[in-house]
Amino acid sequence: MPRKPRSLQAGYSYHVTTRCNNREFKLSKRECLEVFLYAIKKALDKHQFKLYALCIMSNHVHYLIEPVQPEDLPKIMHFLNWYTAM
């Protein structure tokens, strides 16, 4: 059964969770964590959004994000996931 389409609205903040490939504990390594933090800085420069909270666990990340335009949330997350995977 497919997932229902997201209902994104202006002025709302969203809790988003992403995890590492294969549920590996990559973010426990200092080098990977630094690359991840750099990717967040790049995303803040490239896209318009407010990052209210960030919780980095060893194999997943929680964000509390408010995009300026609600339709930008998938673009922001795509950029973050793509940049950190590279």
Order of alpha helices (4+ residues) and beta strands (2+ residues): beta-alpha-beta-beta-alpha
